[in-house]
Amino acid sequence: MKKQLFTTLFFVLFVFTIQCTIAQKQDSTKTKGHKKEQVKTTTKKADSKKIWNKVCPVMGNAVNPNAPTVQYKGKTIGFCCAGCDKTFQKDPDKYMKNLSEDGSKFTGEKEKE
C-alpha cells in the first residue's frame, strides 16, 4: 500500500514538473521577438507629466500615477494598477494597439479581470 502511494505521488510530481517546464518554454517564446531594451519596468512613482498615455493600454481605465510604469520605444507607459505592467510586458505591441495615436483614448478590447 505504501509503495503504491509513493509511486502515485512520484508520478503526480513528475507530471507537474513537465507541465511547468512546458509552460516556461511557451512564455519565453512569446517574448522572443521583443528586444529586452524595448521594455523596461519602473516601480518608482512616476511624474504624471512624463507618462505618455492617459488611459491604461491593458484595461482602458485612467492611468494611476502611483502605479508602475514601463519604458517602451522611448515612451513612459502608465497603467491603472500594479499587474497591468506585467500583462503589458508579455505582448507590448498588442496592448499599444489599444491606444489612440496620442495615448488619450482606449480603442481596443478591455482585458477581463
Secondary structure, 3 states (H helix, E strand, C coil): CHHHHHHHHHHHHHHHHHHHHHHHHHHHHHCCCCCHHHEEEECCCCCCCCECCCECCCCCCECCCCCCEEEECCEEECCCCCCHHHHHHHCHHHHHCCECCCCCCECCCCCCC
